[in-house]
Amino acid sequence: MSDTIAMCGKQHVFWTSWTAGASITTVRLGPRRLGWCPAGRHVSLLRRVDERDLTAQQRTQLQPN
């Protein structure tokens, strides 16, 4: 299990535990997952994001881990 940055389909960013090969709270769909976006409080397709790919605005929205 590793803490990683995830982004939903509406571009909300948040920290999450992303476990390779297993998922209890999300539905795995290849490299993406269907799950809960705590930043926007909705269900969405989620994907992992490298912090270097975030905009300055997204970095400020990202709560400290």
Secondary structure as UniProt FT lines:
FT   STRAND          2..8
FT   TURN            9..10
FT   STRAND          13..18
FT   TURN            20..21
FT   STRAND          27..29
FT   TURN            30..31
FT   STRAND          32..37
FT   TURN            38..41
FT   STRAND          42..49
FT   HELIX           51..53
FT   HELIX           56..61
//
